[in-house]
């Protein structure tokens, strides 16, 4: 009971592996995620849906039943792969550098040369486009600007290097979701795309542990901690300059607060979120009851929408979606009252 590891492996389908021109509904690759400790099976798709509804360029997703070579693997979340086709669809261009941040990718500035970074720069910041050129000076320039001590100078520089408004919108939703398996929490699990206007665009990734379901000793984030997470302090210990140094600019913090104040009465309003929960649950309930490959039982799936698993004060219990949504709304509104 409580936090569990996933029995289902993450998979990727590459339609272009042997025929470079082959596509599936216009896509070259798709990613498949198991439940990853989520008895509802829905956390990732629900989070991605809310992000897209709010205007964040998050990947599209769907719930599927997966058979592999005739063997049933159960319910998976199908997620659009972030690649040049994705960039063209979302931003109308795809010539810029696309980076995937891995664990340890804090964006802390360590020098003008990638050789100055330890562990190696490429291990934390994987360049997914323009690999043959391998010019990463644009990302280092963003890191360097985040490290500028003077607030006015930092603000002016970031305005030309980062889509600040789009990033703060995504950060506000991530904070409300108490999704600590993300850049503000563990680092990693995001893409940054450097567009033709010279600004980095934030693309969220891997939200299987959203809605307060990630527990890591170094963060000391029990379920109660996550339910009470302060949106103004949505990080684990350590360097997270893309949060602290961006929110450390008063105008940015005000904009971030404005996004949250609008979202809690719109996309993140409990009535809307719970309607989405009910809609998605209706899509998978019959399949969830047949899914013997999942680490959670059918009765746990049924219970997980209305109650924590296990019930009680287990510090790493999985929050029931309905109690989480209501408690998180209460907490965020309480904190907003002090702003």
N, C-alpha and C positions, 0 to 999 in steps of 0.2 A: 504494500500500500504506500501511498505517497509518491514521491518522485521515482520514475522508472525509466530505464533506458529502452530504446525502441528495438523491437525484434525485427523490424523491416529495414532493409538497406535502402539508402538513397540510390536512385538509378537515373540514368540519362539515356534518352533515345536520340541517336544521331542519324537523321534520315539522309544526310549527305556523306556518310562515312565512305561508301563505295561508289556512289554516284553524286558527284559534287553539285549537280544541278537539281537534285531531287528535293522536293519540298512537301510538307504536309500542311495544308491550309496556309501556305505562305511562310512556314517556319522551317528552319533547318534542324533545330534541336528542341527537345522538351525535357524538363526535369521532373522527376517523380519523387515525392516525399512521403514517408510513412508517418505514423501518428506522433512519433518522437515524444512519448510520455504524455500524450494528450488523449484522455479517454473519450472526449467528444468527437475526435477526429477532424474537427472543423476550425481549429484556432488559426491555422495559416490562411485558409481561404477567406475566413471571416475578416481577419486583419487586412489582407490585401484588398478585399472588397471595399472596406471602409476607407482605406487610403485612396483608392481610385475614385470613390464617390466624392471625396473631399478635394480632388483635383491633383493628387500626387501621381506622377507617372510610374506607378507600381506595375509589376508584371500581372498579366491576366492569369486566372487560375480556374480549375474545375475539379470536381470530385469524380473519381473513376473507380471501377472495379478492375483489377489487373490480373490477367492470366499470362504466365510466362511458360512457353513451350508446353501448353496444355495444363499446367499446374496453377491452381488459384493462389495468388499472393494477397488478395484482399483489397481493402479500401486504401487508395492513395490519393494524394493531392497532386494534380497535374499543374505545373507552373511553367509559364512562358520563359524561355531561356533569354538572358540578356546578351545580345550580340549586335552586329551591325544592322541586321534587319529590324531588330527592336528599336535601335537608335533612330533609324530612318522613319519608322512609324511614329515614334513619340516626339522627336525633335526636328524632323524634316531634313536630317543630315546625319552622316556617320563617319566623317573623315577625321574627327578628333580622337584624342587618346581616351580609351576606356580602361579604368583601373578597377580591379576587385581587391578590396581590403581583406586580408586574412587576420587571424588572431595575432595580436601584437602590433597591428597596424594602427598605432595611436595618432599618427600625423604629427608627432613631436619632431621639431626641427633639430637635426643633428649635423648639418653642414650642407654646403652647396653641391657636393659630389655624392652620388649614390654610394661610392666606395666608403664613405664615412659612416655608413649605417651598419649597425650590428644588432641582431643577425642581419644577413644580407638584405638589401633593399628589396630585391625581387621576391624574397620569401614572404614579405609582409604586404607588398604593393605589386600585385601581378598585373602587368600590362596585357590587356586582352585584344587590343587593336594596334596596328602600326608596329608590330613586334620586331620587324626587320630593322626599322630605324632605331627603336629602343631609346628615344629621347624622352627622359622623364623630368626634364627641367621644369615643366609646367606644374607638376605636383609638388616638387620641392619649393617652387616659388609660393605656392599656397601655404605650405608648412612654414616657410620663413615669414610670411605676412601674419600668420596666426601667432607667431612668437614676438611680434612687435609690441614693446611695452607701452608706448604712448597710445592711448585709447583713440584719439582723433586720427592719428596716422594709421592705426590698425583699421579703423572703420573705413577710411577713404580707400585704402588698398583693397580691402575685402569686397567693397562695392563693385570693383571691376574684375575680381577673381572668382567670386562665388555668387550663385543665384541665391541671395540671402533670404528673400521672401519664400521661395519654394522650399529651401532647406528648413526654415523655421516652421513652416506648415507641417512638413513630415516629422520633424522633431517633436512638435506638440502632440501629434497623434501617437507617436511611439512612446512618449512619456505617459499619456493617458492609458495606453495599453500595458504599462508597466512591463515593457518588453526589454529585459536586461540582457538577452542573448543577442546583442546588437552593438553598434559602435559605442553608444554612451555607457553600456555595461561592460561587456567582455572585449570590446573592439571587434572589428571584422563585421561580416554580414552586411556589407553595403557595396555598391558600385558608385564610382564618381566618373562622370563623363565631362570632358573639357570641350565645350561647344565652340562654334565658329565665332561667337561674340567674345570669347576669352574667359567665360565663366564656367565653373564647375557646377554640374547638376547632380543632385543626390538621388540615387535609386535604391530603395530598400530591398532587402533580400533575406530569405529564410526566417519567417516569422512563426515557426512551429511552436515556439515557447511564449508567444504573446499571451496577454490576459493573465499576467502574474504567475506564470508556471515555469520559472527558471530559478534554480537555487544553487548558488556556488559559494563555497566557504570563504573565498577571498573577498567576496562582496558582502557576506553576512546577510544575505537577503532571504529571510524566511518569508513565508506566505503573508504574514502580517506586515512585514516590512514593505513588501511589494504593494499590498493594498493601500498602504499609507504613503507611498513614495511621493515626495515633493517634486512637482514638475520643474521647479527651479533648481533642483539638485538631483538630476536624473542619471547620475553616473556611479560607477564603481570607483574605488580608490585608484589613484594613478593619473597619468597625463591623458586628458581628453580635450585637447585645445579646440576641436571643432564644436564642442559644447561650451566649455568654460570661457574661451576667449571670444566667441561670437556672442554669447549671452552677457558677457562682461561689458558690452557696449549698450548703454542705456536705451538707445533708440531701438536696437534689436530686441532687447528684453521686452520693451513695450509692445513691439509688433508680435512677438511670441505670445504675450499675454492676450493680445487682441485675437489672435488665431484661436487660442484655447477658449476664450469667452464666446466666440462665435460657434465653435465646433460643439460645445456642450449643449447648445440649444438646437443643433442641426444634425450633422452626421453622427456625432457621439452622444446624442440624446438617448437615454435608456430605452424609450419607446421604440426608436428607430433601430438601435442595435439589437434589441430583443426580437423585433420583427424579422431582422436578418437571420438571427439565430434560428428562429422557428422555420424560416424558409429553407435554410441550408440543412437543418436536421431532417426535414421531410424528404430531402433528396437522398439521404444516406441511411436512414433508420433501418430499412429492410436489409440492406447490404451489411450494415454494422453487426446485425444479429447473426449473420452468416460468417463473419470474419474470424476464423479460428487462428489466423496468423498473428493477430494483434495480441499485445501483452495484457490488454484489459478485456474483461469478460463482458458479455452482452448486457448483463444487469448493471455493470459499472457504467457502460455507455449510457444506459437509460437514466441512471441516478446522477450522472455528472453534470447535467444541465441545471439541476435544482439544488444540489448540495455539494459540499466539498468532499473529496475522497482522500483519506478517510474522514469521516466527520470528527469533530473535536478540535484540539489545538496542536495537532502534529505540525511542527514548524515547516515541513516540506510537503504538506498536503496540496493536492491539486485543487485550485479554487473552482467551484461550480460556476458555470458561466453566468447564470442569472444573479446569484449573490455577488459575484465579482463586479458585474456591470453596475449594479445598484450601489454597492459600497464604494466603488471607484468614483462614480458620479458624485456621491455625497462628499468624499474626501477632497476631490478637486475643487468643488464649489466652496467648501470650507476654506481651503487655502487661497482661492481667488478672492475671498472676502477680505483678506489681509493685504492685498496688493494695493 
